[in-house]
Amino acid sequence: MQMSEIDYGNARPIDGYGPGFFRIGGVAHPAPLLVTADAVRPWAGLDDHAALIALAGQIDVLFFGTGSDITPVPTALGLALDTAGIGVEPMASASACRTYNILLSEGRRVAVALLAV
């Protein structure tokens, strides 16, 4: 079997995570956090719809890391994202990190909003 290293180009994959932080590019960032291919920014959490809506037209899907366990996207947030044309996929934060990295390596237009593990 031939192994090849994943090439993310200039994009920023998530390297790891722990209690209350996510590591991107070797730097630990406190949660909650919003990560796109070209930026890592603090996110104010579930009530901060504006930061997520601002991604409209830049991404096709937003992975929503809900912490240690999967929980539904709050109704108001889900409606706001749908209206903006952003698909949202809720999952536990660990799964959201892995899924984000896979699609990022494929050059897909994705972002991830992460709540603390």
PDB file as gemmi writes it, atoms N, CA and C in Angstrom:
CRYST1    1.000    1.000    1.000  90.00  90.00  90.00 P 1                      
ATOM      1  N   MET A   1       0.840  -1.153   0.000  1.00  0.00           N  
ATOM      2  CA  MET A   1       0.000   0.000   0.000  1.00  0.00           C  
ATOM      3  C   MET A   1       0.897   1.231   0.000  1.00  0.00           C  
ATOM      4  N   GLN A   2       0.572   2.159  -0.880  1.00  0.00           N  
ATOM      5  CA  GLN A   2       1.333   3.398  -0.944  1.00  0.00           C  
ATOM      6  C   GLN A   2       0.628   4.458  -0.116  1.00  0.00           C  
ATOM      7  N   MET A   3       1.389   5.120   0.738  1.00  0.00           N  
ATOM      8  CA  MET A   3       0.850   6.196   1.576  1.00  0.00           C  
ATOM      9  C   MET A   3       1.333   7.515   1.008  1.00  0.00           C  
ATOM     10  N   SER A   4       0.468   8.489   1.005  1.00  0.00           N  
ATOM     11  CA  SER A   4       0.887   9.816   0.577  1.00  0.00           C  
ATOM     12  C   SER A   4       0.361  10.836   1.575  1.00  0.00           C  
ATOM     13  N   GLU A   5       1.147  11.866   1.762  1.00  0.00           N  
ATOM     14  CA  GLU A   5       0.787  12.905   2.717  1.00  0.00           C  
ATOM     15  C   GLU A   5      -0.309  13.780   2.128  1.00  0.00           C  
ATOM     16  N   ILE A   6      -1.220  14.192   2.968  1.00  0.00           N  
ATOM     17  CA  ILE A   6      -2.306  15.069   2.540  1.00  0.00           C  
ATOM     18  C   ILE A   6      -1.746  16.459   2.309  1.00  0.00           C  
ATOM     19  N   ASP A   7      -2.133  17.056   1.198  1.00  0.00           N  
ATOM     20  CA  ASP A   7      -1.698  18.409   0.870  1.00  0.00           C  
ATOM     21  C   ASP A   7      -2.891  19.346   1.010  1.00  0.00           C  
ATOM     22  N   TYR A   8      -2.806  20.243   1.961  1.00  0.00           N  
ATOM     23  CA  TYR A   8      -3.881  21.206   2.179  1.00  0.00           C  
ATOM     24  C   TYR A   8      -3.630  22.514   1.432  1.00  0.00           C  
ATOM     25  N   GLY A   9      -2.531  22.611   0.686  1.00  0.00           N  
ATOM     26  CA  GLY A   9      -2.196  23.869   0.027  1.00  0.00           C  
ATOM     27  C   GLY A   9      -1.973  24.940   1.076  1.00  0.00           C  
ATOM     28  N   ASN A  10      -2.624  26.065   0.926  1.00  0.00           N  
ATOM     29  CA  ASN A  10      -2.515  27.166   1.895  1.00  0.00           C  
ATOM     30  C   ASN A  10      -3.592  27.109   2.976  1.00  0.00           C  
ATOM     31  N   ALA A  11      -4.470  26.112   2.909  1.00  0.00           N  
ATOM     32  CA  ALA A  11      -5.567  26.006   3.874  1.00  0.00           C  
ATOM     33  C   ALA A  11      -5.037  25.587   5.242  1.00  0.00           C  
ATOM     34  N   ARG A  12      -5.847  25.824   6.268  1.00  0.00           N  
ATOM     35  CA  ARG A  12      -5.468  25.543   7.654  1.00  0.00           C  
ATOM     36  C   ARG A  12      -6.281  24.386   8.227  1.00  0.00           C  
ATOM     37  N   PRO A  13      -5.705  23.190   8.292  1.00  0.00           N  
ATOM     38  CA  PRO A  13      -6.419  22.076   8.926  1.00  0.00           C  
ATOM     39  C   PRO A  13      -6.336  22.189  10.448  1.00  0.00           C  
ATOM     40  N   ILE A  14      -7.195  21.458  11.110  1.00  0.00           N  
ATOM     41  CA  ILE A  14      -7.186  21.417  12.572  1.00  0.00           C  
ATOM     42  C   ILE A  14      -6.245  20.294  12.998  1.00  0.00           C  
ATOM     43  N   ASP A  15      -5.221  20.653  13.773  1.00  0.00           N  
ATOM     44  CA  ASP A  15      -4.188  19.702  14.195  1.00  0.00           C  
ATOM     45  C   ASP A  15      -4.601  18.862  15.394  1.00  0.00           C  
ATOM     46  N   GLY A  16      -5.405  19.423  16.277  1.00  0.00           N  
ATOM     47  CA  GLY A  16      -5.788  18.705  17.484  1.00  0.00           C  
ATOM     48  C   GLY A  16      -6.744  19.531  18.321  1.00  0.00           C  
ATOM     49  N   TYR A  17      -7.153  18.967  19.440  1.00  0.00           N  
ATOM     50  CA  TYR A  17      -8.088  19.656  20.332  1.00  0.00           C  
ATOM     51  C   TYR A  17      -7.954  19.066  21.724  1.00  0.00           C  
ATOM     52  N   GLY A  18      -8.468  19.803  22.680  1.00  0.00           N  
ATOM     53  CA  GLY A  18      -8.469  19.362  24.065  1.00  0.00           C  
ATOM     54  C   GLY A  18      -9.525  20.143  24.822  1.00  0.00           C  
ATOM     55  N   PRO A  19      -9.557  20.007  26.134  1.00  0.00           N  
ATOM     56  CA  PRO A  19     -10.583  20.701  26.919  1.00  0.00           C  
ATOM     57  C   PRO A  19     -10.490  22.220  26.730  1.00  0.00           C  
ATOM     58  N   GLY A  20     -11.449  22.763  26.003  1.00  0.00           N  
ATOM     59  CA  GLY A  20     -11.554  24.216  25.847  1.00  0.00           C  
ATOM     60  C   GLY A  20     -10.683  24.834  24.768  1.00  0.00           C  
ATOM     61  N   PHE A  21      -9.988  24.031  23.944  1.00  0.00           N  
ATOM     62  CA  PHE A  21      -9.152  24.619  22.894  1.00  0.00           C  
ATOM     63  C   PHE A  21      -9.102  23.726  21.662  1.00  0.00           C  
ATOM     64  N   PHE A  22      -8.701  24.356  20.546  1.00  0.00           N  
ATOM     65  CA  PHE A  22      -8.442  23.662  19.294  1.00  0.00           C  
ATOM     66  C   PHE A  22      -7.099  24.147  18.784  1.00  0.00           C  
ATOM     67  N   ARG A  23      -6.281  23.237  18.250  1.00  0.00           N  
ATOM     68  CA  ARG A  23      -4.952  23.605  17.761  1.00  0.00           C  
ATOM     69  C   ARG A  23      -4.969  23.635  16.239  1.00  0.00           C  
ATOM     70  N   ILE A  24      -4.596  24.799  15.694  1.00  0.00           N  
ATOM     71  CA  ILE A  24      -4.523  25.003  14.259  1.00  0.00           C  
ATOM     72  C   ILE A  24      -3.155  25.590  13.949  1.00  0.00           C  
ATOM     73  N   GLY A  25      -2.417  24.936  13.055  1.00  0.00           N  
ATOM     74  CA  GLY A  25      -1.073  25.410  12.723  1.00  0.00           C  
ATOM     75  C   GLY A  25      -0.136  25.418  13.914  1.00  0.00           C  
ATOM     76  N   GLY A  26      -0.343  24.489  14.848  1.00  0.00           N  
ATOM     77  CA  GLY A  26       0.504  24.397  16.030  1.00  0.00           C  
ATOM     78  C   GLY A  26       0.189  25.394  17.125  1.00  0.00           C  
ATOM     79  N   VAL A  27      -0.836  26.213  16.933  1.00  0.00           N  
ATOM     80  CA  VAL A  27      -1.217  27.231  17.916  1.00  0.00           C  
ATOM     81  C   VAL A  27      -2.566  26.856  18.532  1.00  0.00           C  
ATOM     82  N   ALA A  28      -2.641  26.860  19.855  1.00  0.00           N  
ATOM     83  CA  ALA A  28      -3.898  26.561  20.553  1.00  0.00           C  
ATOM     84  C   ALA A  28      -4.760  27.818  20.582  1.00  0.00           C  
ATOM     85  N   HIS A  29      -6.019  27.657  20.170  1.00  0.00           N  
ATOM     86  CA  HIS A  29      -6.996  28.752  20.169  1.00  0.00           C  
ATOM     87  C   HIS A  29      -8.140  28.361  21.097  1.00  0.00           C  
ATOM     88  N   PRO A  30      -8.558  29.271  21.979  1.00  0.00           N  
ATOM     89  CA  PRO A  30      -9.664  28.938  22.876  1.00  0.00           C  
ATOM     90  C   PRO A  30     -10.992  28.837  22.130  1.00  0.00           C  
ATOM     91  N   ALA A  31     -11.830  27.936  22.584  1.00  0.00           N  
ATOM     92  CA  ALA A  31     -13.170  27.768  22.024  1.00  0.00           C  
ATOM     93  C   ALA A  31     -14.121  28.739  22.725  1.00  0.00           C  
ATOM     94  N   PRO A  32     -15.221  29.085  22.069  1.00  0.00           N  
ATOM     95  CA  PRO A  32     -15.673  28.680  20.751  1.00  0.00           C  
ATOM     96  C   PRO A  32     -14.862  29.363  19.641  1.00  0.00           C  
ATOM     97  N   LEU A  33     -14.864  28.723  18.478  1.00  0.00           N  
ATOM     98  CA  LEU A  33     -13.964  29.108  17.407  1.00  0.00           C  
ATOM     99  C   LEU A  33     -14.628  28.894  16.051  1.00  0.00           C  
ATOM    100  N   LEU A  34     -14.287  29.746  15.092  1.00  0.00           N  
ATOM    101  CA  LEU A  34     -14.760  29.617  13.723  1.00  0.00           C  
ATOM    102  C   LEU A  34     -13.536  29.463  12.829  1.00  0.00           C  
ATOM    103  N   VAL A  35     -13.488  28.386  12.056  1.00  0.00           N  
ATOM    104  CA  VAL A  35     -12.329  28.075  11.228  1.00  0.00           C  
ATOM    105  C   VAL A  35     -12.764  27.945   9.772  1.00  0.00           C  
ATOM    106  N   THR A  36     -12.056  28.655   8.899  1.00  0.00           N  
ATOM    107  CA  THR A  36     -12.234  28.515   7.457  1.00  0.00           C  
ATOM    108  C   THR A  36     -10.872  28.150   6.869  1.00  0.00           C  
ATOM    109  N   ALA A  37     -10.836  27.907   5.580  1.00  0.00           N  
ATOM    110  CA  ALA A  37      -9.585  27.521   4.936  1.00  0.00           C  
ATOM    111  C   ALA A  37      -8.488  28.558   5.136  1.00  0.00           C  
ATOM    112  N   ASP A  38      -8.872  29.819   5.246  1.00  0.00           N  
ATOM    113  CA  ASP A  38      -7.863  30.876   5.319  1.00  0.00           C  
ATOM    114  C   ASP A  38      -7.868  31.699   6.604  1.00  0.00           C  
ATOM    115  N   ALA A  39      -8.699  31.329   7.560  1.00  0.00           N  
ATOM    116  CA  ALA A  39      -8.769  32.137   8.783  1.00  0.00           C  
ATOM    117  C   ALA A  39      -9.212  31.319   9.988  1.00  0.00           C  
ATOM    118  N   VAL A  40      -8.736  31.744  11.135  1.00  0.00           N  
ATOM    119  CA  VAL A  40      -9.163  31.205  12.426  1.00  0.00           C  
ATOM    120  C   VAL A  40      -9.597  32.405  13.238  1.00  0.00           C  
ATOM    121  N   ARG A  41     -10.837  32.412  13.682  1.00  0.00           N  
ATOM    122  CA  ARG A  41     -11.329  33.569  14.440  1.00  0.00           C  
ATOM    123  C   ARG A  41     -12.123  33.129  15.657  1.00  0.00           C  
ATOM    124  N   PRO A  42     -12.080  33.955  16.678  1.00  0.00           N  
ATOM    125  CA  PRO A  42     -12.949  33.682  17.824  1.00  0.00           C  
ATOM    126  C   PRO A  42     -14.401  33.766  17.368  1.00  0.00           C  
ATOM    127  N   TRP A  43     -15.238  33.028  18.037  1.00  0.00           N  
ATOM    128  CA  TRP A  43     -16.667  33.041  17.741  1.00  0.00           C  
ATOM    129  C   TRP A  43     -17.384  33.195  19.073  1.00  0.00           C  
ATOM    130  N   ALA A  44     -18.406  34.025  19.115  1.00  0.00           N  
ATOM    131  CA  ALA A  44     -19.100  34.300  20.370  1.00  0.00           C  
ATOM    132  C   ALA A  44     -20.083  33.190  20.758  1.00  0.00           C  
ATOM    133  N   GLY A  45     -20.219  32.163  19.947  1.00  0.00           N  
ATOM    134  CA  GLY A  45     -21.067  31.037  20.305  1.00  0.00           C  
ATOM    135  C   GLY A  45     -22.437  31.072  19.667  1.00  0.00           C  
ATOM    136  N   LEU A  46     -23.344  30.326  20.241  1.00  0.00           N  
ATOM    137  CA  LEU A  46     -24.656  30.069  19.642  1.00  0.00           C  
ATOM    138  C   LEU A  46     -25.467  31.310  19.306  1.00  0.00           C  
ATOM    139  N   ASP A  47     -25.262  32.392  20.024  1.00  0.00           N  
ATOM    140  CA  ASP A  47     -26.028  33.611  19.748  1.00  0.00           C  
ATOM    141  C   ASP A  47     -25.372  34.491  18.695  1.00  0.00           C  
ATOM    142  N   ASP A  48     -24.190  34.131  18.233  1.00  0.00           N  
ATOM    143  CA  ASP A  48     -23.461  34.928  17.242  1.00  0.00           C  
ATOM    144  C   ASP A  48     -23.771  34.426  15.833  1.00  0.00           C  
ATOM    145  N   HIS A  49     -24.951  34.772  15.348  1.00  0.00           N  
ATOM    146  CA  HIS A  49     -25.365  34.371  14.011  1.00  0.00           C  
ATOM    147  C   HIS A  49     -24.595  35.145  12.945  1.00  0.00           C  
ATOM    148  N   ALA A  50     -24.293  36.407  13.216  1.00  0.00           N  
ATOM    149  CA  ALA A  50     -23.697  37.287  12.212  1.00  0.00           C  
ATOM    150  C   ALA A  50     -22.375  36.749  11.670  1.00  0.00           C  
ATOM    151  N   ALA A  51     -21.525  36.229  12.541  1.00  0.00           N  
ATOM    152  CA  ALA A  51     -20.227  35.716  12.095  1.00  0.00           C  
ATOM    153  C   ALA A  51     -20.400  34.553  11.122  1.00  0.00           C  
ATOM    154  N   LEU A  52     -21.428  33.747  11.340  1.00  0.00           N  
ATOM    155  CA  LEU A  52     -21.665  32.595  10.469  1.00  0.00           C  
ATOM    156  C   LEU A  52     -22.340  33.028   9.168  1.00  0.00           C  
ATOM    157  N   ILE A  53     -23.297  33.931   9.258  1.00  0.00           N  
ATOM    158  CA  ILE A  53     -24.003  34.432   8.079  1.00  0.00           C  
ATOM    159  C   ILE A  53     -23.037  35.159   7.150  1.00  0.00           C  
ATOM    160  N   ALA A  54     -22.005  35.789   7.722  1.00  0.00           N  
ATOM    161  CA  ALA A  54     -21.006  36.502   6.912  1.00  0.00           C  
ATOM    162  C   ALA A  54     -20.261  35.570   5.961  1.00  0.00           C  
ATOM    163  N   LEU A  55     -20.346  34.268   6.185  1.00  0.00           N  
ATOM    164  CA  LEU A  55     -19.681  33.293   5.320  1.00  0.00           C  
ATOM    165  C   LEU A  55     -20.497  32.955   4.074  1.00  0.00           C  
ATOM    166  N   ALA A  56     -21.711  33.486   3.966  1.00  0.00           N  
ATOM    167  CA  ALA A  56     -22.571  33.204   2.811  1.00  0.00           C  
ATOM    168  C   ALA A  56     -21.838  33.572   1.524  1.00  0.00           C  
ATOM    169  N   GLY A  57     -21.914  32.676   0.551  1.00  0.00           N  
ATOM    170  CA  GLY A  57     -21.247  32.878  -0.725  1.00  0.00           C  
ATOM    171  C   GLY A  57     -19.796  32.411  -0.733  1.00  0.00           C  
ATOM    172  N   GLN A  58     -19.216  32.194   0.457  1.00  0.00           N  
ATOM    173  CA  GLN A  58     -17.824  31.752   0.562  1.00  0.00           C  
ATOM    174  C   GLN A  58     -17.720  30.249   0.827  1.00  0.00           C  
ATOM    175  N   ILE A  59     -18.763  29.681   1.421  1.00  0.00           N  
ATOM    176  CA  ILE A  59     -18.755  28.263   1.762  1.00  0.00           C  
ATOM    177  C   ILE A  59     -20.059  27.614   1.297  1.00  0.00           C  
ATOM    178  N   ASP A  60     -20.017  26.300   1.158  1.00  0.00           N  
ATOM    179  CA  ASP A  60     -21.218  25.547   0.807  1.00  0.00           C  
ATOM    180  C   ASP A  60     -21.820  24.862   2.020  1.00  0.00           C  
ATOM    181  N   VAL A  61     -20.959  24.480   2.961  1.00  0.00           N  
ATOM    182  CA  VAL A  61     -21.455  23.788   4.153  1.00  0.00           C  
ATOM    183  C   VAL A  61     -20.656  24.229   5.380  1.00  0.00           C  
ATOM    184  N   LEU A  62     -21.376  24.321   6.477  1.00  0.00           N  
ATOM    185  CA  LEU A  62     -20.787  24.654   7.764  1.00  0.00           C  
ATOM    186  C   LEU A  62     -20.950  23.438   8.671  1.00  0.00           C  
ATOM    187  N   PHE A  63     -19.829  22.928   9.152  1.00  0.00           N  
ATOM    188  CA  PHE A  63     -19.894  21.862  10.149  1.00  0.00           C  
ATOM    189  C   PHE A  63     -20.002  22.536  11.501  1.00  0.00           C  
ATOM    190  N   PHE A  64     -20.938  22.064  12.293  1.00  0.00           N  
ATOM    191  CA  PHE A  64     -21.244  22.684  13.568  1.00  0.00           C  
ATOM    192  C   PHE A  64     -20.863  21.714  14.674  1.00  0.00           C  
ATOM    193  N   GLY A  65     -19.707  21.939  15.291  1.00  0.00           N  
ATOM    194  CA  GLY A  65     -19.221  21.087  16.364  1.00  0.00           C  
ATOM    195  C   GLY A  65     -19.884  21.464  17.673  1.00  0.00           C  
ATOM    196  N   THR A  66     -20.709  20.562  18.195  1.00  0.00           N  
ATOM    197  CA  THR A  66     -21.558  20.880  19.341  1.00  0.00           C  
ATOM    198  C   THR A  66     -20.964  20.483  20.690  1.00  0.00           C  
ATOM    199  N   GLY A  67     -19.652  20.278  20.734  1.00  0.00           N  
ATOM    200  CA  GLY A  67     -19.014  19.893  21.998  1.00  0.00           C  
ATOM    201  C   GLY A  67     -18.777  18.404  22.055  1.00  0.00           C  
ATOM    202  N   SER A  68     -18.844  17.831  23.245  1.00  0.00           N  
ATOM    203  CA  SER A  68     -18.564  16.404  23.425  1.00  0.00           C  
ATOM    204  C   SER A  68     -19.625  15.498  22.819  1.00  0.00           C  
ATOM    205  N   ASP A  69     -20.857  15.959  22.793  1.00  0.00           N  
ATOM    206  CA  ASP A  69     -21.970  15.175  22.269  1.00  0.00           C  
ATOM    207  C   ASP A  69     -22.667  15.941  21.164  1.00  0.00           C  
ATOM    208  N   ILE A  70     -23.290  15.211  20.264  1.00  0.00           N  
ATOM    209  CA  ILE A  70     -24.046  15.854  19.200  1.00  0.00           C  
ATOM    210  C   ILE A  70     -25.367  16.376  19.749  1.00  0.00           C  
ATOM    211  N   THR A  71     -25.683  17.597  19.398  1.00  0.00           N  
ATOM    212  CA  THR A  71     -26.972  18.201  19.745  1.00  0.00           C  
ATOM    213  C   THR A  71     -27.488  18.924  18.509  1.00  0.00           C  
ATOM    214  N   PRO A  72     -28.779  19.132  18.419  1.00  0.00           N  
ATOM    215  CA  PRO A  72     -29.322  19.815  17.245  1.00  0.00           C  
ATOM    216  C   PRO A  72     -28.873  21.283  17.189  1.00  0.00           C  
ATOM    217  N   VAL A  73     -28.854  21.818  15.980  1.00  0.00           N  
ATOM    218  CA  VAL A  73     -28.588  23.239  15.799  1.00  0.00           C  
ATOM    219  C   VAL A  73     -29.808  23.982  16.339  1.00  0.00           C  
ATOM    220  N   PRO A  74     -29.611  25.035  17.145  1.00  0.00           N  
ATOM    221  CA  PRO A  74     -30.762  25.804  17.616  1.00  0.00           C  
ATOM    222  C   PRO A  74     -31.608  26.276  16.423  1.00  0.00           C  
ATOM    223  N   THR A  75     -32.913  26.232  16.585  1.00  0.00           N  
ATOM    224  CA  THR A  75     -33.841  26.528  15.493  1.00  0.00           C  
ATOM    225  C   THR A  75     -33.571  27.871  14.836  1.00  0.00           C  
ATOM    226  N   ALA A  76     -33.409  28.920  15.614  1.00  0.00           N  
ATOM    227  CA  ALA A  76     -33.191  30.253  15.039  1.00  0.00           C  
ATOM    228  C   ALA A  76     -31.902  30.309  14.226  1.00  0.00           C  
ATOM    229  N   LEU A  77     -30.861  29.662  14.712  1.00  0.00           N  
ATOM    230  CA  LEU A  77     -29.594  29.631  13.991  1.00  0.00           C  
ATOM    231  C   LEU A  77     -29.728  28.836  12.698  1.00  0.00           C  
ATOM    232  N   GLY A  78     -30.380  27.702  12.772  1.00  0.00           N  
ATOM    233  CA  GLY A  78     -30.593  26.879  11.574  1.00  0.00           C  
ATOM    234  C   GLY A  78     -31.375  27.623  10.499  1.00  0.00           C  
ATOM    235  N   LEU A  79     -32.420  28.343  10.905  1.00  0.00           N  
ATOM    236  CA  LEU A  79     -33.218  29.124   9.948  1.00  0.00           C  
ATOM    237  C   LEU A  79     -32.396  30.242   9.328  1.00  0.00           C  
ATOM    238  N   ALA A  80     -31.598  30.921  10.141  1.00  0.00           N  
ATOM    239  CA  ALA A  80     -30.762  32.015   9.639  1.00  0.00           C  
ATOM    240  C   ALA A  80     -29.750  31.498   8.619  1.00  0.00           C  
ATOM    241  N   LEU A  81     -29.134  30.355   8.900  1.00  0.00           N  
ATOM    242  CA  LEU A  81     -28.165  29.782   7.975  1.00  0.00           C  
ATOM    243  C   LEU A  81     -28.836  29.311   6.690  1.00  0.00           C  
ATOM    244  N   ASP A  82     -29.992  28.696   6.815  1.00  0.00           N  
ATOM    245  CA  ASP A  82     -30.737  28.240   5.643  1.00  0.00           C  
ATOM    246  C   ASP A  82     -31.117  29.416   4.750  1.00  0.00           C  
ATOM    247  N   THR A  83     -31.596  30.491   5.354  1.00  0.00           N  
ATOM    248  CA  THR A  83     -31.959  31.690   4.607  1.00  0.00           C  
ATOM    249  C   THR A  83     -30.757  32.267   3.866  1.00  0.00           C  
ATOM    250  N   ALA A  84     -29.565  32.154   4.469  1.00  0.00           N  
ATOM    251  CA  ALA A  84     -28.336  32.666   3.857  1.00  0.00           C  
ATOM    252  C   ALA A  84     -27.770  31.695   2.814  1.00  0.00           C  
ATOM    253  N   GLY A  85     -28.386  30.522   2.665  1.00  0.00           N  
ATOM    254  CA  GLY A  85     -27.922  29.551   1.689  1.00  0.00           C  
ATOM    255  C   GLY A  85     -26.742  28.716   2.155  1.00  0.00           C  
ATOM    256  N   ILE A  86     -26.578  28.605   3.467  1.00  0.00           N  
ATOM    257  CA  ILE A  86     -25.483  27.822   4.032  1.00  0.00           C  
ATOM    258  C   ILE A  86     -26.047  26.530   4.612  1.00  0.00           C  
ATOM    259  N   GLY A  87     -25.569  25.413   4.097  1.00  0.00           N  
ATOM    260  CA  GLY A  87     -25.945  24.123   4.662  1.00  0.00           C  
ATOM    261  C   GLY A  87     -25.218  23.929   5.975  1.00  0.00           C  
ATOM    262  N   VAL A  88     -25.880  23.333   6.947  1.00  0.00           N  
ATOM    263  CA  VAL A  88     -25.253  23.122   8.257  1.00  0.00           C  
ATOM    264  C   VAL A  88     -25.393  21.667   8.657  1.00  0.00           C  
ATOM    265  N   GLU A  89     -24.299  21.102   9.158  1.00  0.00           N  
ATOM    266  CA  GLU A  89     -24.268  19.715   9.605  1.00  0.00           C  
ATOM    267  C   GLU A  89     -23.793  19.673  11.049  1.00  0.00           C  
ATOM    268  N   PRO A  90     -24.705  19.406  12.004  1.00  0.00           N  
ATOM    269  CA  PRO A  90     -24.285  19.311  13.405  1.00  0.00           C  
ATOM    270  C   PRO A  90     -23.630  17.963  13.689  1.00  0.00           C  
ATOM    271  N   MET A  91     -22.603  17.983  14.496  1.00  0.00           N  
ATOM    272  CA  MET A  91     -21.929  16.763  14.946  1.00  0.00           C  
ATOM    273  C   MET A  91     -21.088  17.098  16.160  1.00  0.00           C  
ATOM    274  N   ALA A  92     -20.657  16.104  16.886  1.00  0.00           N  
ATOM    275  CA  ALA A  92     -19.756  16.346  18.015  1.00  0.00           C  
ATOM    276  C   ALA A  92     -18.513  17.053  17.473  1.00  0.00           C  
ATOM    277  N   SER A  93     -17.894  17.891  18.287  1.00  0.00           N  
ATOM    278  CA  SER A  93     -16.759  18.698  17.817  1.00  0.00           C  
ATOM    279  C   SER A  93     -15.611  17.861  17.264  1.00  0.00           C  
ATOM    280  N   ALA A  94     -15.304  16.724  17.882  1.00  0.00           N  
ATOM    281  CA  ALA A  94     -14.230  15.869  17.380  1.00  0.00           C  
ATOM    282  C   ALA A  94     -14.535  15.395  15.961  1.00  0.00           C  
ATOM    283  N   SER A  95     -15.752  14.967  15.725  1.00  0.00           N  
ATOM    284  CA  SER A  95     -16.162  14.525  14.386  1.00  0.00           C  
ATOM    285  C   SER A  95     -16.163  15.686  13.408  1.00  0.00           C  
ATOM    286  N   ALA A  96     -16.581  16.851  13.856  1.00  0.00           N  
ATOM    287  CA  ALA A  96     -16.594  18.032  12.994  1.00  0.00           C  
ATOM    288  C   ALA A  96     -15.181  18.394  12.545  1.00  0.00           C  
ATOM    289  N   CYS A  97     -14.209  18.276  13.439  1.00  0.00           N  
ATOM    290  CA  CYS A  97     -12.807  18.557  13.082  1.00  0.00           C  
ATOM    291  C   CYS A  97     -12.322  17.598  12.005  1.00  0.00           C  
ATOM    292  N   ARG A  98     -12.580  16.317  12.194  1.00  0.00           N  
ATOM    293  CA  ARG A  98     -12.129  15.313  11.222  1.00  0.00           C  
ATOM    294  C   ARG A  98     -12.799  15.504   9.868  1.00  0.00           C  
ATOM    295  N   THR A  99     -14.094  15.721   9.870  1.00  0.00           N  
ATOM    296  CA  THR A  99     -14.837  15.894   8.623  1.00  0.00           C  
ATOM    297  C   THR A  99     -14.393  17.149   7.898  1.00  0.00           C  
ATOM    298  N   TYR A 100     -14.209  18.229   8.649  1.00  0.00           N  
ATOM    299  CA  TYR A 100     -13.713  19.482   8.071  1.00  0.00           C  
ATOM    300  C   TYR A 100     -12.372  19.247   7.381  1.00  0.00           C  
ATOM    301  N   ASN A 101     -11.442  18.578   8.054  1.00  0.00           N  
ATOM    302  CA  ASN A 101     -10.116  18.336   7.483  1.00  0.00           C  
ATOM    303  C   ASN A 101     -10.189  17.517   6.189  1.00  0.00           C  
ATOM    304  N   ILE A 102     -11.041  16.509   6.165  1.00  0.00           N  
ATOM    305  CA  ILE A 102     -11.164  15.667   4.967  1.00  0.00           C  
ATOM    306  C   ILE A 102     -11.669  16.487   3.788  1.00  0.00           C  
ATOM    307  N   LEU A 103     -12.747  17.222   3.980  1.00  0.00           N  
ATOM    308  CA  LEU A 103     -13.292  18.005   2.878  1.00  0.00           C  
ATOM    309  C   LEU A 103     -12.370  19.158   2.496  1.00  0.00           C  
ATOM    310  N   LEU A 104     -11.667  19.720   3.476  1.00  0.00           N  
ATOM    311  CA  LEU A 104     -10.690  20.770   3.201  1.00  0.00           C  
ATOM    312  C   LEU A 104      -9.585  20.230   2.295  1.00  0.00           C  
ATOM    313  N   SER A 105      -9.135  19.000   2.537  1.00  0.00           N  
ATOM    314  CA  SER A 105      -8.075  18.402   1.716  1.00  0.00           C  
ATOM    315  C   SER A 105      -8.542  18.167   0.289  1.00  0.00           C  
ATOM    316  N   GLU A 106      -9.848  18.090   0.089  1.00  0.00           N  
ATOM    317  CA  GLU A 106     -10.410  17.910  -1.250  1.00  0.00           C  
ATOM    318  C   GLU A 106     -10.654  19.241  -1.952  1.00  0.00           C  
ATOM    319  N   GLY A 107     -10.324  20.347  -1.260  1.00  0.00           N  
ATOM    320  CA  GLY A 107     -10.512  21.666  -1.851  1.00  0.00           C  
ATOM    321  C   GLY A 107     -11.938  22.170  -1.788  1.00  0.00           C  
ATOM    322  N   ARG A 108     -12.756  21.570  -0.934  1.00  0.00           N  
ATOM    323  CA  ARG A 108     -14.160  21.970  -0.812  1.00  0.00           C  
ATOM    324  C   ARG A 108     -14.305  23.274  -0.053  1.00  0.00           C  
ATOM    325  N   ARG A 109     -15.398  23.970  -0.270  1.00  0.00           N  
ATOM    326  CA  ARG A 109     -15.674  25.256   0.390  1.00  0.00           C  
ATOM    327  C   ARG A 109     -16.414  24.983   1.694  1.00  0.00           C  
ATOM    328  N   VAL A 110     -15.648  24.767   2.771  1.00  0.00           N  
ATOM    329  CA  VAL A 110     -16.226  24.399   4.055  1.00  0.00           C  
ATOM    330  C   VAL A 110     -15.698  25.300   5.161  1.00  0.00           C  
ATOM    331  N   ALA A 111     -16.436  25.308   6.257  1.00  0.00           N  
ATOM    332  CA  ALA A 111     -16.022  25.993   7.479  1.00  0.00           C  
ATOM    333  C   ALA A 111     -16.518  25.152   8.636  1.00  0.00           C  
ATOM    334  N   VAL A 112     -15.980  25.421   9.823  1.00  0.00           N  
ATOM    335  CA  VAL A 112     -16.422  24.708  11.008  1.00  0.00           C  
ATOM    336  C   VAL A 112     -16.550  25.697  12.165  1.00  0.00           C  
ATOM    337  N   ALA A 113     -17.679  25.639  12.845  1.00  0.00           N  
ATOM    338  CA  ALA A 113     -17.916  26.431  14.057  1.00  0.00           C  
ATOM    339  C   ALA A 113     -17.848  25.432  15.216  1.00  0.00           C  
ATOM    340  N   LEU A 114     -16.954  25.699  16.155  1.00  0.00           N  
ATOM    341  CA  LEU A 114     -16.662  24.701  17.189  1.00  0.00           C  
ATOM    342  C   LEU A 114     -16.949  25.197  18.604  1.00  0.00           C  
ATOM    343  N   LEU A 115     -17.731  24.424  19.324  1.00  0.00           N  
ATOM    344  CA  LEU A 115     -17.917  24.630  20.749  1.00  0.00           C  
ATOM    345  C   LEU A 115     -16.909  23.732  21.478  1.00  0.00           C  
ATOM    346  N   ALA A 116     -16.550  24.084  22.669  1.00  0.00           N  
ATOM    347  CA  ALA A 116     -15.523  23.365  23.427  1.00  0.00           C  
ATOM    348  C   ALA A 116     -15.878  21.903  23.651  1.00  0.00           C  
ATOM    349  N   VAL A 117     -14.841  21.075  23.652  1.00  0.00           N  
ATOM    350  CA  VAL A 117     -14.981  19.651  23.961  1.00  0.00           C  
ATOM    351  C   VAL A 117     -14.947  19.515  25.467  1.00  0.00           C  
TER     352      VAL A 117                                                      
END                                                                             
